[in-house]
Amino acid sequence: MEKHEIRLRINVLNPLARVRMQVQEGKDRLLAPTETKRGRISFEFPVTVDLSSGKPNFLGPFAHGPKDARFIYVNSGSYAGQAGTGWNRRAKISLMKITAKQVKELIDTPGSKLEVTIDGVGRDGGPVCASVRSAEDGWRIIK
């Protein structure tokens, strides 16, 4: 098998004030932001990628869903462990647009990672939820 660990970075732009956001790890663990700046929070974490079939298959506790539709959950409000909030949402960020070429480039470039940026607010003014599109051009390699 061709399994490799790569790093992902999710940036959430303009998250709602006073609404906690965390990435879901497994069924019941949460990953707090690794960086918080004005107007942006970021999460960094590893995933394992199996390239033995030619297409990336994302594995590990951060990758959710069936093999051909893997995604990352960004949880908000009570789903992010926040008590006393009326929000309980999860945003799904697809991993399916990440290509084998991008993964191979990551493997060949130590210290690089794949990054995606999403808006933190949904159409209804609440925390982003459901399947979300990136605010930019999707997943990109950063060094």
Secondary structure by P-SEA (a helix, b strand, c coil): cccccbbbbbbbccccccbbbbbbcccccccccccccccbbbbbbbbbbbccccccccccccccccccbbbbbbccccccccccccccbbbbbbcccccaaaaaaaaacccbbbbbbbbcccccccccccbbbbccccccccc
